Amino acid sequence: MRIAVYGTRSYDRRFLTAANAAHGFELSFLDAPLSPATALLAQGHEAACVFVNDVADRAALEVLAEGGVQLLALRCAGYNNVDLAAAEALGIAVVRVPAYSPHAVSEFTIGLLLALDRRIHRAWSRVRENNFALDGLVGRNLHGRVAGVVGTGQIGALVARALRAGFGCEVLASDPVVDAGLEAIGVRYVEREVLLREAEIVTLHCPLTPGTRHLIDARVLAAARPGLVIVNTSRGALIDTAALIEALKQRRIGGVALDVYEQEAGVFFDDLSSEIVEDDVLQRLLTFPNVLMTGHQAFLTEEALTAIGETTLRSVADFAAGRSLPNRITPEQVRPA
């Protein structure tokens, strides 16, 4: 089976090639991301493999289908960049990697929070210039603070446990499904509005849906506790960036750590250090001293990349053999009840 792998980087090639040793598929690694313009590159392939910022809209899917693609394999958990209804209508099955390494993302979340709260990123920059002064580096303990975890799936649950059992925070949680194990260690489930109003720290671990898009907006930020710290390692569009910038300018926000950004497509995963970045909102965000941003790397561990490669190609093998697809995602699965 031939697979067109879009938007590949060196680590994609390394781990997918290793995983392919058990299958022997023909992998065509493409530097370009999927879009209506690049979908022609998959002609003659039975499957296309894409990542979080590839554009799998109806236009791109139509070109893929015309070229013979029958399977779209997402090497990620999120699927908000795929027109699932169009894929179904065109006869393209869509599979994803629902859980590759919850520990990778949860650990990175805690790492961002600690770096932001204790000014580690600023201290690192200073000492490289032989500046060892401590002025402006005063942080806060996590112990005893109120932390809110939005979404307690596998990743959010690990973050909630770390904050509660590891650091002694009072932890509020919001999720349609209550985790009894978290309740047993003192995590308290509340309505999302209550969490966003009462928490001193908020971490986001939910999928991007119409109901969660811009769940952090101007209204929420205005009602939040002064000095709120926000960490987002989930999806960029969970936060209204323009509203966030206004709240930062008004000094209502204590700090923000972001591994994702709502307009990251075309920016993240590329070296633009010699380019002029035209995204004024992103550039303004990066000017704040209490904003820490990384380029969507929370998933980037050897363990996670191994799991992504193995799960993705196992789904392709199941499809090729006509077996059931446990990781298939359909419009019915994401349609609200």
Long-range contacts (C-beta under 8 A, 24 or more apart in sequence): 1-25, 1-26, 1-46, 1-47, 1-316, 1-320, 2-26, 2-28, 2-44, 2-45, 2-46, 2-47, 3-27, 3-28, 3-45, 3-46, 3-47, 3-48, 3-49, 3-73, 3-316, 4-28, 4-30, 4-41, 4-42, 4-45, 4-47, 4-48, 4-49, 4-69, 5-29, 5-30, 5-48, 5-49, 6-30, 6-32, 6-33, 6-34, 6-38, 6-41, 6-42, 6-48, 6-49, 6-50, 6-51, 6-54, 7-31, 7-32, 7-33, 7-34, 7-50, 7-51, 7-53, 7-54, 7-269, 9-269, 11-300, 11-305, 12-51, 12-75, 14-305, 15-305, 15-306, 15-308, 15-309, 16-49, 16-75, 16-309, 16-312, 16-313, 18-306, 18-309, 19-306, 19-309, 19-310, 19-312, 19-313, 20-309, 20-313, 22-310, 22-313, 23-313, 23-316, 23-317, 25-313, 25-316, 33-265, 34-60, 35-60, 36-60, 36-63, 39-63, 39-64, 39-67, 40-67, 42-67, 42-68, 42-69, 43-67, 43-68, 44-68, 45-69, 46-70, 46-71, 46-320, 47-71, 47-72, 47-73, 47-316, 47-319, 48-72, 48-73, 49-73, 49-74, 49-75, 49-312, 50-74, 50-75, 50-81, 50-82, 51-75, 51-76, 52-76, 52-78, 52-81, 52-296, 53-81, 53-264, 53-265, 53-266, 53-268, 53-269, 54-81, 55-81, 55-265, 56-81, 56-82, 56-83, 56-87, 57-83, 57-86, 58-83, 58-86, 61-86, 61-87, 61-90, 61-92, 62-86, 62-90, 64-90, 64-92, 65-90, 65-91, 65-92, 70-319, 71-95, 71-315, 71-316, 71-319, 73-312, 73-315, 73-316, 74-312, 74-329, 75-308, 75-309, 75-312, 76-299, 76-308, 77-207, 78-207, 78-208, 78-235, 79-329, 79-334, 80-207, 80-208, 80-209, 80-235, 80-237, 82-329, 84-329, 84-330, 84-331, 84-334, 85-331, 88-330, 88-331, 93-319, 93-325, 93-328, 94-328, 94-329, 94-330, 95-312, 95-315, 95-316, 95-319, 95-325, 95-327, 95-328, 95-329, 96-327, 96-329, 97-307, 97-308, 97-311, 97-312, 97-327, 98-327, 99-154, 100-299, 100-304, 100-307, 100-308, 100-311, 101-299, 101-301, 101-303, 101-304, 101-307, 102-153, 102-154, 102-155, 102-157, 102-158, 103-158, 103-303, 104-298, 104-299, 104-300, 104-301, 104-303, 104-304, 105-155, 105-205, 105-233, 105-298, 105-299, 105-304, 106-155, 106-156, 106-158, 106-159, 106-162, 108-233, 108-259, 108-297, 108-298, 109-155, 109-159, 109-203, 109-205, 109-231, 109-233, 109-298, 110-159, 110-162, 110-163, 112-231, 112-233, 112-257, 112-259, 112-292, 112-294, 113-142, 113-201, 113-203, 113-229, 113-231, 113-257, 114-142, 115-257, 115-292, 116-229, 116-231, 116-255, 116-256, 116-257, 116-290, 116-292, 117-142, 117-229, 117-255, 121-292, 122-289, 142-167, 142-168, 142-169, 142-201, 143-167, 143-168, 143-169, 144-168, 144-169, 144-170, 145-169, 145-170, 145-200, 145-201, 146-170, 146-171, 146-172, 146-198, 146-199, 146-200, 146-201, 147-171, 147-172, 147-199, 147-200, 147-201, 147-202, 147-203, 148-172, 148-173, 148-174, 148-195, 148-196, 148-198, 148-199, 148-201, 148-202, 148-203, 149-173, 149-174, 149-187, 149-202, 149-203, 149-205, 150-174, 150-175, 150-192, 150-195, 150-196, 150-202, 150-203, 150-204, 150-205, 150-206, 150-215, 151-175, 151-204, 151-205, 151-206, 151-207, 151-234, 152-177, 152-179, 152-182, 152-187, 152-205, 153-205, 153-206, 155-205, 155-233, 156-203, 156-205, 156-206, 157-181, 157-182, 159-203, 159-205, 160-187, 161-185, 163-201, 169-201, 172-198, 172-199, 175-206, 196-220, 196-223, 196-224, 197-223, 197-224, 197-225, 198-225, 199-224, 199-225, 199-228, 200-225, 200-227, 200-228, 200-229, 201-228, 201-229, 201-230, 201-231, 202-228, 202-229, 202-230, 202-231, 203-230, 203-231, 203-232, 203-233, 204-230, 204-231, 204-232, 204-233, 204-234, 204-235, 204-238, 204-239, 205-233, 205-234, 206-234, 206-235, 206-238, 207-234, 207-235, 208-234, 208-235, 208-237, 208-238, 209-334, 211-336, 212-238, 213-237, 213-238, 214-238, 214-239, 214-240, 214-243, 215-239, 216-240, 216-243, 216-244, 217-243, 218-243, 218-246, 218-247, 221-246, 221-247, 221-252, 221-253, 222-247, 222-252, 224-252, 226-252, 226-254, 227-252, 227-253, 227-254, 228-252, 228-253, 228-254, 229-253, 229-254, 229-255, 229-256, 229-257, 230-255, 230-256, 230-257, 231-256, 231-257, 231-258, 232-256, 232-257, 232-258, 232-259, 232-260, 233-259, 233-260, 233-298, 234-260, 235-260, 235-262, 236-260, 236-261, 236-262, 236-263, 236-264, 237-262, 241-281, 241-282, 241-285, 242-281, 244-285, 245-281, 245-284, 245-285, 248-285, 248-288, 248-290, 248-291, 253-290, 254-290, 255-290, 255-291, 255-292, 256-288, 256-290, 256-291, 256-292, 257-291, 257-292, 257-293, 258-285, 258-291, 258-292, 258-293, 258-294, 259-293, 259-294, 259-295, 259-296, 259-297, 259-298, 260-296, 261-285, 261-293, 264-295, 264-296, 268-295, 268-296, 269-295, 269-296
